[in-house]
């Protein structure tokens, strides 16, 4: 067991060197941190960003590296979601493992999904560092630990189902809020190439909001759902097709052309798709399904999983 920290540190430094070699570009730290916490814990935690990042780092590797919060967020985000030319990201490894063991993507946080896989493979749940546990299971269950990553074109016009994980309300929403959504269904190309995994995190942002008011003024929410991310974190531009039941632009008060840009104005004319006006306020229930469609061809990286097709 003394070799575990050594292996974990090797994982850290190998990936860090590859990331530096690749010249990774820093993105917004808070957005990365929120995505990491939702992935690892299933929720966003309060507190100072650097302390939160260190907690994730300790879970993965058992120690922390001394670096600024923005650099740490870049490193952890790339390690989990993007990988490098020489390193497969954790999310791809876990997704491949799930399809090898369960022939399905699992739901829940990273910790819950890893524990489920661990129990299925070993009969118990280990207490090792998360990065080390995942590496153990991959090498134990997958021949040669080999995961095929393939570059492919995700075609324009591809439909993706999303599901809201919280109530979207003009009473509580504030400009700049990130609305918690997830991918509601795996997206495969060519049968076995997984490019977007079920339960992947989606982060639409509230661009503007207005409370309902006197004299029958109805509130509204302007939601920016103009892009989603694939397994390798490639941003893909999307338009909004359906919300709940078939989308009626007149009933949801969408501005002309808004759907093509991925913006959805909920109100003030009315609301459809399971949402409703209550006391002049707009409210979209948790669990509402949004259907989006890719608007242009995009080159992405997927993983070739051992998906078993149902017998006819």
C-alpha positions in Angstrom: 0.0 0.0 0.0 3.0 2.3 0.4 3.2 2.5 -3.4 -0.1 4.3 -3.7 1.1 7.8 -3.0 4.0 7.3 -5.4 1.6 6.2 -8.2 -0.7 9.1 -7.4 2.1 11.6 -7.6 3.3 10.0 -10.8 -0.1 10.6 -12.3 0.0 14.2 -11.1 3.4 15.0 -12.6 2.9 13.1 -15.8 -0.3 14.9 -16.5 1.1 18.3 -15.4 4.0 17.9 -17.8 1.8 16.9 -20.7 -0.6 19.9 -19.9 2.3 22.3 -19.9 3.7 20.8 -23.1 0.3 21.2 -24.7 0.2 24.9 -23.7 -3.3 24.7 -22.1 -5.2 28.0 -22.0 -6.8 29.2 -18.7 -10.5 29.5 -18.7 -12.8 31.0 -16.1 -11.8 29.7 -12.7 -15.1 29.8 -11.0 -16.9 28.1 -13.8 -14.2 25.3 -13.7 -14.5 25.0 -10.0 -18.3 24.7 -10.0 -18.1 22.1 -12.8 -15.5 20.1 -10.8 -17.5 20.1 -7.6 -20.8 19.2 -9.3 -18.9 16.3 -11.0 -17.0 15.1 -7.8 -19.6 15.8 -5.1 -22.9 16.3 -7.0 -23.2 19.9 -5.7 -21.3 23.2 -5.5 -19.8 23.9 -2.1 -19.5 27.2 -0.2 -16.2 28.6 0.8 -13.0 30.2 -0.6 -12.0 28.9 -4.0 -8.5 27.8 -3.2 -9.6 25.8 -0.2 -12.3 24.0 -2.3 -9.8 23.2 -5.0 -7.3 21.8 -2.4 -10.1 19.5 -1.1 -10.6 18.0 -4.5 -6.9 17.6 -5.0 -6.5 15.8 -1.7 -9.4 13.4 -2.7 -7.7 12.6 -6.0 -4.0 12.5 -5.0 -3.7 12.7 -1.1 -1.6 15.9 -1.3 -1.7 19.4 -2.8 0.7 21.2 -5.1 1.6 24.8 -4.3 0.2 26.9 -7.1 -2.3 29.8 -7.5 -6.0 29.0 -7.5 -6.5 29.7 -11.2 -3.6 27.4 -12.2 -4.9 24.7 -9.8 -8.4 24.9 -11.4 -6.9 24.6 -14.9 -4.9 21.6 -13.9 -7.7 19.7 -12.1 -10.3 20.6 -14.8 -8.0 19.3 -17.5 -7.0 16.2 -15.6 -10.7 15.3 -15.0 -12.3 16.4 -18.3 -9.8 17.2 -21.1 -6.7 15.1 -20.7 -3.8 15.6 -23.0 -2.2 13.9 -26.0 -0.6 11.4 -23.7 -3.2 11.2 -20.9 -6.9 10.1 -21.0 -9.1 12.2 -18.7 -10.7 10.7 -15.7 -14.2 11.1 -17.0 -13.5 9.1 -20.1 -11.8 6.4 -18.1 -14.8 6.1 -15.7 -17.3 6.2 -18.6 -15.4 3.5 -20.5 -15.3 1.4 -17.3 -19.0 1.7 -16.7 -19.8 0.6 -20.2 -17.5 -2.4 -19.8 -19.1 -3.4 -16.5 -22.7 -2.3 -16.7 -23.3 -1.6 -20.4 -24.7 1.8 -19.4 -23.6 5.1 -18.0 -24.2 5.5 -14.2 -25.8 8.4 -12.5 -24.6 10.3 -9.4 -21.4 12.0 -8.4 -18.0 10.8 -9.4 -17.5 9.3 -5.9 -20.8 7.4 -6.2 -20.1 6.1 -9.7 -16.6 5.0 -8.7 -17.8 3.2 -5.7 -20.5 1.4 -7.7 -17.9 0.2 -10.2 -15.5 -0.8 -7.4 -18.2 -3.0 -5.8 -19.1 -4.6 -9.1 -15.5 -5.5 -9.9 -13.9 -6.2 -6.5 -16.9 -6.9 -4.3 -16.1 -4.1 -2.0 -15.5 -0.3 -1.9 -11.9 0.7 -1.5 -10.6 3.6 0.5 -7.7 4.5 -1.7 -7.1 7.9 -3.3 -9.7 8.4 -6.1 -7.2 8.8 -8.9 -5.4 5.6 -7.8 -8.6 3.6 -7.3 -9.8 4.5 -10.9 -6.4 3.5 -12.3 -6.5 0.2 -10.4 -9.9 -0.6 -11.7 -9.1 0.3 -15.3 -6.0 -1.8 -15.3 -7.8 -4.7 -13.6 -10.8 -4.8 -15.8 -9.8 -3.5 -19.2 -7.3 -5.4 -21.3 -4.0 -3.5 -21.4 -5.9 -0.5 -19.8 -6.4 0.6 -23.4 -9.1 3.2 -24.1 -9.5 4.2 -27.8 -10.0 7.9 -28.3 -11.2 8.9 -31.7 -11.6 12.3 -33.4 -14.8 12.6 -35.2 -17.2 15.3 -36.6 -20.3 15.9 -34.5 -22.7 16.9 -37.3 -24.9 20.0 -37.3 -28.5 19.1 -36.5 -27.7 16.5 -33.9 -30.3 16.5 -31.1 -29.3 16.4 -27.4 -31.7 16.1 -24.5 -31.0 18.1 -21.3 -32.8 18.1 -18.0 -33.0 20.9 -15.4 -31.9 19.9 -11.9 -33.4 22.9 -10.1 -36.4 25.2 -10.3 -35.8 28.1 -12.7 -37.8 31.1 -11.2 -38.0 34.8 -11.8 -38.3 35.1 -8.0 -35.0 33.6 -7.1 -32.9 33.9 -10.3 -30.2 36.6 -10.6 -28.2 37.9 -13.5 -25.1 35.7 -13.8 -26.6 32.7 -12.0 -25.5 29.3 -13.4 -28.6 27.0 -13.8 -27.9 23.4 -12.9 -28.7 21.1 -15.8 -27.4 17.8 -17.0 -27.4 15.7 -20.2 -30.4 13.4 -20.0 -29.3 10.8 -22.5 -26.0 9.4 -23.9 -25.1 10.6 -27.3 -23.4 8.0 -29.6 -22.1 8.4 -33.1 -21.8 5.3 -35.3 -23.2 2.9 -32.7 -20.4 2.7 -30.2 -18.6 6.1 -30.2 -19.6 7.9 -27.0 -19.2 11.7 -27.5 -21.5 13.1 -24.7 -22.2 11.0 -21.6 -25.5 10.8 -19.8 -25.4 13.1 -16.7 -22.7 15.3 -18.1 -22.8 18.8 -16.6 -24.4 21.6 -18.5 -24.0 25.2 -17.3 -26.5 27.7 -18.9 -26.3 31.2 -17.5 -29.1 33.7 -16.6 -28.4 36.8 -18.8 -31.2 38.9 -17.4 -34.2 38.5 -15.2 -37.2 40.6 -14.2 -39.6 40.1 -11.3 -43.4 40.2 -11.8 -44.9 43.5 -10.8 -48.0 45.5 -10.4 -50.7 46.0 -13.0 -50.3 42.5 -14.3 -46.6 42.8 -15.4 -45.2 39.3 -15.8 -41.7 38.4 -14.9 -39.2 36.9 -17.4 -35.9 35.1 -17.5 -33.5 35.3 -20.3 -31.5 32.1 -20.3 -28.3 31.6 -22.3 -28.2 28.0 -23.4 -26.1 28.6 -26.5 -23.5 25.8 -26.0 -22.8 22.5 -24.3 -19.6 20.5 -23.9 -18.7 17.1 -25.2 -16.7 14.5 -23.2 -13.4 16.2 -24.1 -14.8 19.6 -23.1 -15.1 20.9 -26.7 -17.8 23.6 -26.7 -20.6 22.9 -29.2 -23.0 25.7 -30.3 -26.6 24.7 -29.9 -30.1 26.1 -30.6 -33.1 25.4 -28.4 -35.7 23.1 -30.1 -38.1 22.0 -27.4 -38.9 22.8 -23.7 -41.0 20.0 -22.1 -43.8 19.6 -24.6 -43.2 20.9 -28.2 -41.9 24.4 -28.0 -44.2 27.2 -29.1 -42.2 30.4 -29.5 -45.3 32.5 -29.1 -46.3 30.8 -25.8 -42.9 31.2 -24.2 -42.3 34.7 -25.4 -39.1 34.0 -27.4 -37.6 36.9 -29.2 -37.4 36.4 -33.0 -34.3 34.4 -33.8 -33.6 33.7 -30.1 -33.7 30.0 -30.5 -31.1 30.0 -33.2 -28.7 31.8 -30.9 -29.4 29.5 -27.9 -31.3 32.2 -25.9 -34.6 31.4 -24.4 -36.8 34.2 -23.0 -39.3 32.7 -20.6 -42.2 35.2 -20.5 -43.8 37.6 -20.5 -46.4 36.4 -23.0 -47.0 33.1 -21.3 -45.2 29.8 -20.8 -45.3 26.3 -22.1 -43.5 23.0 -21.7 -44.6 22.3 -18.1 -43.6 25.8 -16.8 -46.2 28.2 -15.7 -46.9 31.8 -14.5 -47.7 32.0 -10.8 -48.6 35.4 -9.3 -47.0 37.1 -12.3 -43.7 35.1 -11.9 -42.2 32.6 -14.3 -41.3 29.2 -12.9 -39.9 26.2 -14.8 -40.0 23.0 -12.6 -37.0 20.9 -11.8 -36.8 17.9 -14.2 -38.0 19.9 -17.2 -36.6 18.4 -20.4 -34.9 20.8 -22.9 -34.1 19.6 -26.4 -31.2 21.4 -28.1 -29.7 20.9 -31.6 -26.1 21.5 -32.7 -25.9 24.3 -35.2 -22.6 23.5 -37.0 -20.3 20.6 -37.6 -17.8 20.4 -34.8 -14.7 18.2 -34.4 -14.7 16.4 -31.1 -13.0 13.4 -29.4 -15.1 10.5 -28.2 -14.3 7.0 -26.8 -15.1 3.7 -28.4 -16.9 1.8 -25.7 -17.9 -2.0 -25.6 -21.6 -1.2 -26.0 -23.7 -4.3 -26.3 -26.7 -3.7 -28.6 -30.0 -5.1 -27.4 -31.1 -8.4 -29.1 -33.8 -8.1 -31.6 
